[in-house]
Amino acid sequence: MRSESSSSIQDRPNPVVSLDKVSHYFTTGSLRTQVLYDVTADIWPGELVIVMGPSGSGKTTMLNLIGGLRRVMEGRLRLLGQDFPPGNDSTLRRLRGRIGFIFQHHHLLVSLTARQNVEMGVPPACSPREARQRADAMLRQVGLEGHEDANPKHLSGGQRQRVAVARALVRNPELLLADEPTASLDGQTGREIMELLRRLARQQGCAVLIVTHDSRILDMADRLMYLEDGRLSSFAPVTSAHAAHLLTALGPVAASGGMSALLLKMNDPEFLDMARTLAAESEQFLNVMDMGSTTSAREVVGQAMRALLERVCSRLHAGEARLWMDSSDNVHCLIGVPDRGGVAPPLLKEVMRGSAPVLHPHSLYVPIRDREHEISAVAEIRGEGLGDEAERVFRDYARPLGIMAQLYERLDK
């Protein structure tokens, strides 16, 4: 299935990168090893896509194919509107000139100044004076004004990576490829580099493709894709295939408070698949309760439930949503949007004793069932003009919400 992004990106007429059933092999003597299997994806102008996956999964190979550093063996690759690689070397060079590269270890020349390193990325047609002006302007944009004449070995790791970003963007590329750009940086510097990439790329209308193991920056992506054993998935489908790893993988994102921002970037089908996946993994967690840090898992589940309620509010144009739990005859608000304040409505006990949603002119109450299919909570949605459609929309979210709520309560004890 071809990966999709947000509606604003989908409406663009042409992707910057289009991979269609691309496969690749490495050959050693008579041994032929397949490293990519039918990879299919589109990447759009202005989009920042992060590709995750374990070492040896084929991430760098895919990046090299898109950058024209390897030739496609099977399938079709279109780059900037042209089949790639093109039929002649001059066209290949022109296409490569429209791509920027950032590497994990920056690859700056220590015999040159910061300005001279950036000038190496300027198109050859520019005069020396124009190259210097463009290099200085780009160094200002990345926050290195006053360091133009500095030698790279006298700059910090973050400053060297900023020079590398400037070198990649000074040619105004239409596509930026980055291989582990934050791996050697501390968390704060890595996020600063990512924010810089995102801001400058969007100013230039540039698509950005990043391969990384760095879970600290996942929430900054417009879209996540996962590559394992040479097979690529969009974020939502892959979580279904790899349940039992998601709580751990998203732990650092939740710790930084970025879960809601990450989940709300997904379209509705992706989001619902994510919610169901977290519910499935929560159910596994309830069965075993032995997968490491319960604190990390609780943060993931809590922020995912809040994002789920925010999504429901958005879809129903509702102003408030709360999940009321009934434990030991004590009804309390577990998660709320915008907050957990308020007094439990008298109607809650009645809804919990029943089995059907209750619709009032400005409120919808939906019974929520746990892993054992027992009613353990009630979701309260408040908004103007709620009708039968609101109940239908919420029905898809009820089961994931119940499983995650049960795990959240257990982890809180």
Order of alpha helices (4+ residues) and beta strands (2+ residues): alpha-beta-beta-beta-alpha-beta-beta-alpha-beta-alpha-alpha-alpha-beta-alpha-beta-beta-beta-alpha-alpha-alpha-alpha-alpha-alpha-beta-beta-alpha-beta-beta-beta-alpha
